[in-house]
Amino acid sequence: MQTIQTYIGQLNECPSLIFLFVTYMILVLFSLFFNAQTETKTSNYLKKYKAPSIVLNLSILILILMFFLLFSEINVDTMLFNQALTYNYFTNFFQICIVLFSIFCMITSYNYINNNQLNIIEYHLLLLGSVFGALLITISSDFLILYLSIELSSLTLYALSALKKNSINSTEASLKFLLLGSISSGIYLFGTSLLYGFTGLINFYDIMILLSVNHQLYYGIIFGMLFLFISILFKLGVIPFHMWVPDIYEGIPLTITIFLSIVPKLAYVSLLLRLSYTVFFPLLKYWQPLFSICGLLSIIIGSYILISQKKIKRFLAYSGIVHMGYILLGLSTGFLEGIEAVIFYMIIYMINTLNFWVIFLSLTNLETKKNLIYLTDLNNLYLKNPLLSFLFGLSIFSMAGIPPLAGFFSKFFIFSALYQSKMFVPLILSSLISILSVFYYLRIIKIMFFEEKQNNIQFEQVTFLNSMIIVQSSFFLLFFFFYIDTFLIFIKYVGLFLVK
């Protein structure tokens, strides 16, 4: 009884998650009420007109309030429920980023959902469930809690992928997503079972203490750790665990693709940082080659495949794989500078990705209400919308790492971390590929500004909210170098909470 009272008292220490859980349950009940098969005039009117907009507005409001609640917890450094959950500046920073980018994804989805006749109530309920799971991933310090958090986030994403029920491509992509995601979960369970079998522990901090004081290692612990990392790399979609990424990105609805390319990656990168630099740091010489090899393969093979891509979604999918490769190289350094470079790169990449995807989402065919499919559909875009073309080109140059845009500084700090850790082979190879990668990004610039072939596609007007997100993120990418010192100090402070 005393233990239960202690746990109930600890609930006061995490008001943001309690708020999200309670409001999510209320929203579920609300949606069930309006989805009931009642035939009254009032209920039909609410179901058709009011309920979707109410769920949309409530979902965004919930995340906005979560954003401010997390700021109130920003200085908390506590462990709850027998160290199963950890709150500190590092975890709260990633939680704030997850909530903020989730708000942007919800805001940009309204017109797309209406044009494609998706169930907006189901969409936002499942999206909130995935956000809840991602938030739990960032603070989980117990392998059992972590598994439940990963499954909560993943299962809702599987359901979201199949939301476009009348599309064969969406159904096929969601089925492939489910099957390969199940394989990843199986690998995770196998790795954690090895860890538990050889240590008798499932808590992060207990395993960290055991590895730091006991120098007699068993191969089962090493293999368990490697399987655990492989399952997370599978979720990030890096090579050679990337086979699901292009097909899923292409098949599922566009707004879900935007969410999938940003929010889960934030959660899993924060998890990799915590596991590699706290729990398994004594095993650095075993996980460092895994990260560096997968990072180099993602950069080299992903860049090679990118050259032949003709579809926009597949192009962005392989571009994401390449950028995850740079993040893995930063992780493999084993130094504090590597942590800072990874956090720095991750935030810049997420803002750049959001900008890129929202511009693509805004390019909707006026007649068919569909989004573009091929890169060649961008022919002479500057003649139809010069400002959007300029911002699109800005985002592309930032992804390519052209100075003085933000993308250049993110790659520079990764290379600097590799140099300081004396990893010269990954440094030389990744820097050479980075220079060569400018080619396939310039190909898009050529199509938009210098292609002689004309097309007759007319685009819808960009919505006000989408235009605000595009302008603000473009402003950040263009003028980032003015406040880079402040940003670096902030990132260093976040990284210190991970290794203190």
C-alpha positions as CSV (number, residue, x, y, z in Angstrom):
1,M,0.0,0.0,0.0
2,Q,2.8,2.4,0.9
3,T,4.5,1.6,-2.5
4,I,1.3,2.5,-4.3
5,Q,0.9,5.7,-2.4
6,T,4.6,6.5,-3.3
7,Y,3.9,5.9,-7.0
8,I,0.8,8.1,-6.9
9,G,2.7,10.8,-5.2
10,Q,5.4,10.6,-8.0
11,L,2.7,11.3,-10.6
12,N,2.9,14.9,-9.5
13,E,6.4,15.0,-10.8
14,C,5.4,14.5,-14.4
15,P,2.3,16.7,-15.0
16,S,2.9,16.9,-18.8
17,L,2.5,13.2,-19.4
18,I,-0.5,12.9,-17.1
19,F,-2.1,15.8,-18.9
20,L,-1.5,14.2,-22.3
21,F,-2.8,10.9,-21.2
22,V,-6.0,12.2,-19.5
23,T,-6.8,14.6,-22.4
24,Y,-6.1,11.8,-24.9
25,M,-8.6,9.5,-23.2
26,I,-11.2,12.3,-23.1
27,L,-10.7,12.9,-26.8
28,V,-11.1,9.1,-27.5
29,L,-14.4,9.1,-25.7
30,F,-15.4,12.3,-27.6
31,S,-14.7,10.7,-30.9
32,L,-16.6,7.5,-30.0
33,F,-19.6,9.6,-29.1
34,F,-19.7,11.3,-32.5
35,N,-18.9,8.1,-34.4
36,A,-21.9,6.4,-32.9
37,Q,-24.6,5.2,-35.3
38,T,-27.2,7.8,-34.2
39,E,-29.5,9.3,-36.8
40,T,-30.7,12.5,-35.1
41,K,-30.4,15.7,-37.0
42,T,-28.1,17.3,-34.5
43,S,-25.7,14.3,-34.3
44,N,-25.5,14.0,-38.1
45,Y,-24.7,17.7,-38.3
46,L,-22.0,17.4,-35.7
47,K,-20.4,14.3,-37.2
48,K,-20.3,15.9,-40.7
49,Y,-19.2,19.5,-39.9
50,K,-18.3,20.2,-36.3
51,A,-16.7,17.0,-34.9
52,P,-13.6,16.9,-37.2
53,S,-12.7,20.5,-36.7
54,I,-13.2,20.2,-32.9
55,V,-10.9,17.2,-32.8
56,L,-8.3,19.0,-34.9
57,N,-8.4,22.1,-32.7
58,L,-8.4,20.2,-29.5
59,S,-5.4,18.1,-30.6
60,I,-3.4,21.1,-31.5
61,L,-4.5,22.8,-28.2
62,I,-3.4,19.7,-26.2
63,L,0.1,19.8,-27.8
64,I,0.4,23.5,-27.3
65,L,-0.4,23.1,-23.6
66,M,2.0,20.2,-23.4
67,F,4.7,22.5,-24.9
68,F,4.3,25.0,-22.0
69,L,4.0,22.3,-19.4
70,L,7.4,20.8,-20.6
71,F,9.0,24.2,-20.2
72,S,7.8,24.3,-16.6
73,E,9.7,20.9,-16.1
74,I,12.8,22.0,-17.9
75,N,15.1,22.2,-14.8
76,V,13.8,18.9,-13.3
77,D,16.5,16.3,-12.8
78,T,14.6,13.3,-11.2
79,M,14.0,9.6,-11.6
80,L,10.6,8.2,-11.1
81,F,9.0,4.7,-10.4
82,N,12.2,2.9,-9.3
83,Q,14.3,4.8,-12.0
84,A,12.0,3.6,-14.8
85,L,11.6,7.2,-16.0
86,T,14.2,9.9,-16.1
87,Y,13.6,13.6,-16.3
88,N,16.4,16.1,-16.9
89,Y,17.3,18.9,-19.3
90,F,18.4,16.5,-22.0
91,T,15.1,14.5,-22.1
92,N,12.9,17.6,-21.7
93,F,14.7,19.3,-24.6
94,F,13.9,16.3,-26.9
95,Q,10.4,16.2,-25.6
96,I,9.9,19.8,-26.4
97,C,11.2,19.3,-29.9
98,I,8.9,16.3,-30.4
99,V,5.8,18.3,-29.3
100,L,6.8,21.3,-31.4
101,F,7.3,19.4,-34.6
102,S,4.1,17.4,-34.0
103,I,2.2,20.7,-33.8
104,F,3.6,21.7,-37.2
105,C,2.7,18.4,-38.7
106,M,-0.9,18.7,-37.5
107,I,-1.2,22.3,-38.7
108,T,0.0,21.4,-42.2
109,S,-2.3,18.3,-42.5
110,Y,-5.8,19.9,-42.7
111,N,-6.1,20.7,-46.4
112,Y,-4.4,17.4,-47.4
113,I,-6.8,15.4,-45.3
114,N,-9.8,17.2,-46.8
115,N,-8.5,16.8,-50.4
116,N,-7.9,13.0,-49.9
117,Q,-11.1,12.4,-47.9
118,L,-9.3,10.8,-44.9
119,N,-10.9,10.3,-41.5
120,I,-9.7,13.4,-39.7
121,I,-10.8,12.1,-36.2
122,E,-8.9,8.8,-36.5
123,Y,-5.9,10.7,-38.0
124,H,-5.5,13.0,-35.0
125,L,-6.2,10.4,-32.4
126,L,-3.6,8.0,-33.8
127,L,-1.1,10.9,-34.3
128,L,-1.5,11.9,-30.6
129,G,-1.0,8.3,-29.6
130,S,2.3,8.1,-31.6
131,V,3.4,11.4,-30.0
132,F,2.7,10.0,-26.5
133,G,4.8,6.9,-27.4
134,A,7.6,9.1,-28.7
135,L,7.6,11.2,-25.5
136,L,7.8,8.0,-23.4
137,I,10.8,6.7,-25.5
138,T,12.8,9.8,-24.6
139,I,12.4,9.4,-20.8
140,S,12.3,5.6,-20.5
141,S,15.1,4.1,-18.4
142,D,13.9,0.6,-18.2
143,F,13.9,-1.9,-21.1
144,L,10.4,-3.2,-20.4
145,I,8.9,0.4,-20.3
146,L,11.0,1.2,-23.4
147,Y,9.6,-1.7,-25.3
148,L,6.0,-0.7,-24.5
149,S,6.8,2.8,-25.5
150,I,8.2,1.8,-28.8
151,E,5.2,-0.5,-29.5
152,L,2.8,2.3,-28.6
153,S,4.5,4.7,-31.1
154,S,4.9,2.0,-33.8
155,L,1.4,0.5,-33.7
156,T,-0.3,3.9,-34.1
157,L,2.0,4.6,-37.0
158,Y,1.1,1.2,-38.6
159,A,-2.6,2.2,-38.3
160,L,-1.9,5.7,-39.7
161,S,-0.2,4.2,-42.7
162,A,-3.3,2.3,-43.7
163,L,-5.7,5.3,-43.1
164,K,-6.1,5.8,-46.9
165,K,-8.3,2.7,-47.2
166,N,-9.2,3.0,-50.9
167,S,-5.5,3.1,-51.9
168,I,-3.8,-0.1,-52.9
169,N,-0.3,1.5,-52.4
170,S,-1.2,2.7,-48.9
171,T,-2.5,-0.7,-47.9
172,E,0.6,-2.5,-49.3
173,A,3.0,0.0,-47.6
174,S,1.3,-0.3,-44.3
175,L,1.4,-4.1,-44.5
176,K,5.1,-4.0,-45.3
177,F,5.6,-1.5,-42.5
178,L,3.9,-3.8,-40.0
179,L,5.8,-6.9,-41.0
180,L,9.2,-5.3,-41.0
181,G,8.4,-3.3,-37.9
182,S,7.5,-6.6,-36.2
183,I,10.9,-8.0,-37.2
184,S,12.6,-5.0,-35.6
185,S,10.6,-5.6,-32.4
186,G,11.6,-9.2,-32.4
187,I,15.3,-8.2,-32.7
188,Y,14.8,-5.8,-29.8
189,L,13.3,-8.5,-27.6
190,F,16.0,-11.0,-28.4
191,G,18.7,-8.4,-27.5
192,T,17.0,-7.4,-24.2
193,S,16.5,-11.1,-23.3
194,L,20.2,-11.7,-23.7
195,L,21.0,-8.7,-21.5
196,Y,18.6,-9.8,-18.9
197,G,19.8,-13.4,-19.0
198,F,23.4,-12.4,-18.5
199,T,23.0,-9.5,-16.1
200,G,19.6,-10.1,-14.4
201,L,18.8,-6.4,-14.8
202,I,16.5,-4.4,-17.1
203,N,17.2,-0.9,-15.7
204,F,19.5,1.4,-17.6
205,Y,21.4,2.7,-14.6
206,D,21.8,-0.7,-12.9
207,I,23.4,-2.1,-16.1
208,M,25.6,1.0,-16.4
209,I,26.9,0.5,-12.9
210,L,27.4,-3.2,-13.5
211,L,29.4,-2.6,-16.7
212,S,31.5,0.2,-15.1
213,V,32.6,-1.9,-12.1
214,N,32.7,-5.4,-13.5
215,H,35.4,-5.9,-16.2
216,Q,34.5,-9.5,-16.8
217,L,32.3,-9.3,-19.8
218,Y,30.3,-12.1,-21.3
219,Y,29.7,-12.3,-25.1
220,G,26.0,-12.5,-24.4
221,I,26.0,-8.9,-23.0
222,I,27.9,-7.7,-26.1
223,F,25.5,-9.5,-28.5
224,G,22.5,-8.4,-26.6
225,M,23.7,-4.8,-26.9
226,L,24.4,-5.1,-30.6
227,F,20.9,-6.6,-31.3
228,L,19.4,-3.8,-29.3
229,F,21.2,-1.2,-31.3
230,I,20.3,-2.9,-34.6
231,S,16.6,-2.8,-33.7
232,I,16.9,1.0,-33.2
233,L,18.9,1.4,-36.4
234,F,16.1,-0.5,-38.1
235,K,13.6,2.1,-36.9
236,L,15.8,4.9,-38.1
237,G,16.0,3.2,-41.5
238,V,19.8,3.4,-42.1
239,I,21.6,1.0,-44.5
240,P,21.6,-2.0,-44.4
241,F,18.3,-1.8,-42.5
242,H,16.7,0.6,-44.9
243,M,14.6,-1.7,-47.2
244,W,11.3,-0.4,-45.8
245,V,11.9,3.3,-46.0
246,P,11.4,4.2,-49.7
247,D,8.4,2.0,-50.2
248,I,6.7,3.3,-47.0
249,Y,7.4,6.9,-47.8
250,E,6.0,6.5,-51.3
251,G,2.9,4.5,-50.4
252,I,1.5,6.2,-47.3
253,P,-0.4,9.6,-47.2
254,L,1.9,12.6,-47.5
255,T,1.2,14.2,-44.1
256,I,1.9,10.9,-42.3
257,T,5.2,10.7,-44.3
258,I,6.1,14.1,-42.9
259,F,5.4,13.0,-39.4
260,L,7.2,9.7,-39.9
261,S,10.3,11.4,-41.2
262,I,10.6,13.8,-38.2
263,V,9.1,12.9,-34.9
264,P,10.0,9.2,-34.5
265,K,13.6,10.0,-35.6
266,L,13.9,12.6,-32.8
267,A,12.8,10.0,-30.2
268,Y,15.1,7.2,-31.5
269,V,18.2,9.5,-31.8
270,S,17.7,10.7,-28.2
271,L,17.4,7.0,-27.2
272,L,20.6,6.1,-29.1
273,L,22.5,8.9,-27.4
274,R,21.3,7.9,-23.9
275,L,22.1,4.2,-24.5
276,S,25.5,4.6,-26.1
277,Y,26.9,7.4,-23.9
278,T,25.5,6.3,-20.6
279,V,24.5,2.6,-20.4
280,F,26.9,1.0,-22.8
281,F,29.7,3.5,-22.9
282,P,32.1,1.0,-21.3
283,L,31.5,-1.1,-24.4
284,L,32.5,1.7,-26.8
285,K,34.9,-0.4,-28.8
286,Y,32.1,-2.8,-29.7
287,W,29.3,-0.4,-30.7
288,Q,31.6,2.2,-32.3
289,P,32.4,0.1,-35.4
290,L,28.6,-0.7,-35.9
291,F,27.7,3.0,-36.0
292,S,30.6,4.1,-38.2
293,I,30.1,1.3,-40.7
294,C,26.3,1.8,-40.9
295,G,26.9,5.6,-41.1
296,L,29.4,5.2,-44.0
297,L,27.2,2.7,-45.8
298,S,24.2,5.0,-45.5
299,I,26.1,8.0,-46.9
300,I,27.9,6.2,-49.8
301,I,25.1,3.8,-50.9
302,G,22.3,6.3,-50.2
303,S,24.1,9.0,-52.3
304,Y,24.7,6.6,-55.1
305,I,21.0,5.5,-55.2
306,L,19.8,9.1,-55.0
307,I,21.4,9.9,-58.3
308,S,18.9,7.7,-60.2
309,Q,15.8,8.7,-58.3
310,K,12.9,10.2,-60.3
311,K,10.1,10.4,-57.7
312,I,10.1,13.1,-55.1
313,K,9.1,10.9,-52.2
314,R,11.7,8.3,-52.9
315,F,14.3,11.1,-53.4
316,L,13.4,12.5,-49.9
317,A,13.5,9.0,-48.4
318,Y,17.0,8.3,-49.6
319,S,18.1,11.8,-48.7
320,G,16.9,11.1,-45.1
321,I,18.9,7.9,-45.1
322,V,22.1,9.8,-46.1
323,H,21.5,12.4,-43.3
324,M,21.0,9.7,-40.7
325,G,24.4,8.4,-41.8
326,Y,26.0,11.6,-40.8
327,I,24.3,11.5,-37.4
328,L,25.6,7.9,-36.9
329,L,29.1,9.1,-37.7
330,G,28.8,11.8,-35.0
331,L,27.5,9.1,-32.6
332,S,30.5,6.9,-33.3
333,T,33.1,9.4,-32.1
334,G,32.7,8.6,-28.4
335,F,33.4,12.2,-27.3
336,L,31.3,15.0,-25.9
337,E,31.9,16.9,-29.1
338,G,30.2,14.1,-31.0
339,I,27.1,14.4,-28.7
340,E,26.9,18.2,-29.4
341,A,27.4,17.6,-33.1
342,V,24.6,15.0,-33.3
343,I,22.1,17.2,-31.4
344,F,23.1,20.2,-33.5
345,Y,22.8,18.2,-36.8
346,M,19.5,16.7,-35.7
347,I,17.8,20.0,-35.0
348,I,19.0,21.6,-38.2
349,Y,18.0,18.5,-40.2
350,M,14.6,18.4,-38.7
351,I,13.9,22.1,-39.5
352,N,15.3,21.6,-43.0
353,T,13.2,18.5,-43.5
354,L,10.0,20.2,-42.3
355,N,10.6,23.1,-44.7
356,F,11.2,20.7,-47.6
357,W,8.2,18.6,-46.9
358,V,5.8,21.5,-46.3
359,I,6.8,23.1,-49.6
360,F,6.2,19.8,-51.4
361,L,2.9,19.5,-49.6
362,S,1.9,23.0,-50.8
363,L,2.5,22.1,-54.4
364,T,-1.0,20.7,-55.0
365,N,-2.4,20.3,-58.5
366,L,-5.3,22.8,-58.8
367,E,-7.4,20.4,-61.0
368,T,-6.8,17.0,-59.5
369,K,-6.1,18.1,-55.9
370,K,-3.2,15.7,-55.9
371,N,0.5,16.3,-55.0
372,L,3.4,16.0,-57.4
373,I,4.9,12.6,-58.0
374,Y,8.0,13.1,-60.2
375,L,10.9,15.5,-60.0
376,T,10.2,16.6,-63.5
377,D,6.8,17.9,-62.4
378,L,8.8,20.8,-60.9
379,N,9.7,22.1,-64.4
380,N,10.0,25.9,-64.4
381,L,8.3,26.2,-61.1
382,Y,9.9,29.7,-60.7
383,L,7.6,31.0,-63.6
384,K,4.5,30.0,-61.6
385,N,5.6,30.9,-58.1
386,P,9.0,32.7,-57.9
387,L,9.0,33.1,-54.1
388,L,8.2,29.5,-53.3
389,S,10.8,28.4,-55.9
390,F,13.4,30.6,-54.1
391,L,12.6,29.1,-50.7
392,F,12.6,25.6,-52.2
393,G,16.0,26.2,-53.6
394,L,17.2,27.6,-50.3
395,S,16.1,24.4,-48.5
396,I,17.8,22.3,-51.1
397,F,21.1,24.2,-50.8
398,S,20.9,23.9,-47.0
399,M,20.5,20.1,-47.3
400,A,23.5,20.0,-49.6
401,G,25.6,21.9,-47.1
402,I,26.2,25.0,-49.0
403,P,27.6,27.9,-46.9
404,P,26.4,30.1,-45.2
405,L,23.2,28.2,-44.7
406,A,22.5,26.2,-41.5
407,G,23.1,22.8,-43.3
408,F,26.7,23.7,-43.8
409,F,27.4,24.3,-40.1
410,S,25.7,21.0,-39.2
411,K,27.9,19.0,-41.4
412,F,31.0,21.1,-40.4
413,F,30.5,20.1,-36.7
414,I,30.1,16.4,-37.6
415,F,33.4,16.6,-39.5
416,S,35.0,18.5,-36.7
417,A,34.0,15.8,-34.2
418,L,35.4,13.1,-36.5
419,Y,38.7,15.0,-36.7
420,Q,39.0,15.5,-33.0
421,S,38.3,11.8,-32.4
422,K,41.0,10.9,-35.1
423,M,38.5,9.0,-37.2
424,F,40.3,10.0,-40.4
425,V,38.9,7.4,-42.8
426,P,35.2,8.1,-42.1
427,L,36.1,11.9,-42.2
428,I,37.7,11.7,-45.6
429,L,35.1,9.5,-47.2
430,S,32.1,11.4,-45.8
431,S,33.5,14.8,-46.8
432,L,34.2,13.6,-50.3
433,I,30.7,12.2,-50.7
434,S,29.3,15.4,-49.2
435,I,30.9,17.3,-52.0
436,L,29.8,14.9,-54.7
437,S,26.2,14.9,-53.3
438,V,25.8,18.5,-54.4
439,F,25.2,17.1,-57.9
440,Y,21.9,15.4,-57.2
441,Y,20.6,18.4,-55.3
442,L,21.6,20.8,-58.1
443,R,19.6,18.6,-60.5
444,I,16.4,19.8,-58.7
445,I,17.6,23.4,-59.1
446,K,18.1,22.8,-62.8
447,I,14.6,21.4,-63.2
448,M,13.0,24.3,-61.3
449,F,14.9,27.2,-62.9
450,F,16.6,26.1,-66.1
451,E,14.5,23.3,-67.7
452,E,13.4,24.2,-71.2
453,K,10.5,21.7,-71.2
454,Q,7.2,23.3,-70.0
455,N,4.3,21.7,-68.2
456,N,0.7,22.8,-67.8
457,I,0.3,22.1,-64.1
458,Q,-1.4,24.8,-62.1
459,F,-1.0,24.9,-58.4
460,E,-3.3,25.8,-55.6
461,Q,-2.6,28.8,-53.5
462,V,-0.4,28.1,-50.5
463,T,-2.4,28.3,-47.2
464,F,-1.6,30.9,-44.7
465,L,-0.4,28.5,-42.0
466,N,1.8,26.6,-44.4
467,S,3.3,29.8,-45.8
468,M,4.1,30.9,-42.2
469,I,5.9,27.6,-41.5
470,I,7.8,27.8,-44.7
471,V,8.9,31.4,-44.2
472,Q,9.9,31.0,-40.6
473,S,11.9,27.8,-41.2
474,S,13.6,29.4,-44.3
475,F,14.5,32.5,-42.2
476,F,16.1,30.2,-39.7
477,L,18.1,28.3,-42.4
478,L,19.3,31.5,-44.1
479,F,20.2,33.7,-41.1
480,F,21.3,31.0,-38.7
481,F,25.0,32.1,-38.7
482,F,24.0,35.3,-36.9
483,Y,23.1,33.5,-33.7
484,I,25.2,30.3,-34.0
485,D,27.2,31.0,-30.8
486,T,24.1,31.2,-28.7
487,F,22.8,28.0,-30.2
488,L,26.1,26.2,-29.6
489,I,26.1,27.2,-25.9
490,F,22.6,25.9,-25.5
491,I,23.5,22.6,-27.3
492,K,26.6,22.2,-25.1
493,Y,24.5,22.6,-22.0
494,V,22.0,19.9,-23.2
495,G,24.9,17.5,-24.0
496,L,26.5,18.0,-20.5
497,F,23.3,16.7,-18.9
498,L,23.7,13.4,-20.8
499,V,27.3,12.7,-19.6
500,K,27.4,14.3,-16.1
